[in-house]
């Protein structure tokens, strides 16, 4: 464990800003924003009613934000301070976030996992069967090979299960390193252009693939992948979520899960910051990067 000091007050201020963004920008985009095709994404009710019926009313979410904000420390806490009580937030935590973070250069680097653990992603074919060495940091190992993962992902043909699964499993971890790449990978135009310029395709194959890119099903895949990307961005790039709020496929069949994904990460941040404010060092602290 590192003895590196953490500026937990700065981290608290950052999480307060994230809670404000969640309340004032993200929730309105989810509940009140436009839907590209409500029938296409399985919304038989009006979008706002559908999402509220499955994710909770906006007023309830705003109350939850206020309660969580109250749990953030405003000064040092006694060493015997009780852990954050998740009971009042239970109805909003239908998605569990695995609590994890490290300390780098006095900053907290959050590593909450929501859908699949990084360990599963390390088996991606992009790495040619290589795995992190024993005792090494798998997150650093992945980051050092992110270029290979990005290139591999962009070579995947549209219309395959491999692409659909990778957008939901590999892309979120890449998003934590490069939010702009995630936005590119979740754009229909990216896959349309890749199909048009693929000289290995016959005309019939190209036509079939373009039809898939324009399909309802591919939109459903993007909406699903966006859920996981936003959850990942909630770790260290929460304000990059703004760049996705105008996405045509932000609201769809998986949108009802998005508030819970983001809020689960925010709860884990608040829980960890209370520990830090009580003077207890994070168990996962490591020396800063050289």
Number of C-alpha atoms within 10 A of each C-alpha: 12 15 11 17 15 21 14 22 17 13 17 21 14 13 20 19 14 18 22 16 16 25 20 12 14 21 20 14 18 23 20 15 18 17 20 15 16 17 15 16 21 14 18 11 12 11 25 20 16 19 24 15 12 11 21 17 15 19 11 13 20 17 12 18 20 14 13 21 18 12 15 22 20 12 12 14 15 12 12 10 12 11 11 17 11 14 9 11 17 11 13 21 19 13 19 17 22 16 17 18 20 20 24 18 16 17 16 22 15 21 21 23 22 19 18 14 13 17 13 10 16 20 13 18 13 18 15 9 9 11 14 14 9 7 6 9 11 16 14 12 14 22 15 11 12 18 13 15 20 18 11 14 20 15 12 16 16 21 18 11 11 12 18 19 14 16 23 21 21 23 28 28 26 23 23 25 18 16 22 13 14 24 18 13 20 22 15 17 13 14 23 18 11 17 21 14 11 12 10 9 13 10 11 9 12 18 14 14 21 20 14 17 20 14 13 14 14 17 25 20 21 21 24 24 25 28 24 28 28 25 30 30 24 25 22 16 18 22 13 17 19 16 11 19 18 12 19 16 26 24 32 28 22 21 23 22 19 24 24 22 25 27 25 26 27 25 24 21 22 23 20 23 25 25 23 21 23 17 17 13 18 22 12 11 21 17 14 13 8 5
